[in-house]
């Protein structure tokens, strides 16, 4: 069973969103700001990073996390 509230919240808001981060799952806006959002893959198969999808604001993710 997945217990990562950040992961669950992100996937609830956008099932196709992908991201990486170092350390523990983000629990604060500061940590959220260090998430690397994957926007695609280049010709070499490497992740391409970009901005978070518009619906994945800290406020929206935090609200979903608080429901869990």
N, C-alpha and C positions, 0 to 999 in steps of 0.2 A: 504494500500500500504506500502510495506517495504521500509524504508528510511535509513536503516543501510548499509552504503556503504561497510563496512568490510564484513558483511554477504553476500551481493550480490557478491562481488569480490571473496570470498572464494568459494561460490557455483557455480560461473561461471567457475572457474578453476578446481573444483573437487566437483561435486554434492553430493558425499557420505561423504565428510569430516564433522566431528563433533568436537566441541570444547566448552570450557567454559572460562570465564574470569570474573574478578570482576571489577565493575565500568562501565564506558562508553566504547563504542566500540574502539578498538585500532586505533589510527591515526598516531602513530610514531613507529619506529622500536623498541624503548625501550618498549613501551606498547605491541607490537607484541610478544616480547620475553617473556612476562608474560602470554601468552595464553596457556591454558592446552588443548592439542590435545587428543581427545578420540580415542583410538586405538581398543577398544573392550569392552566386558562386562565379568565379572567373574561369577563363579557359583552362587554367591549370588545376581546377578543382578546389581552389582555395576560397575560403569565406570572404565575402565583400561586406564591409560594415557600413552602416548608415544610421539614420535617425530612427527612433522608435516609431512604430505606427501611431497615427494620431490618437487613436482610442486608448493607447497604453500610457497614459499620464500617470505620474506618481499617485495623484489623488484617486484615480479610478482603480489602480492596482491595490492601493491601501484599503479602499472601501471593500473590495472583494476579499482581501486578506482578513479583514475584521469580521467578515461573515463566517469564516471557517473556524 
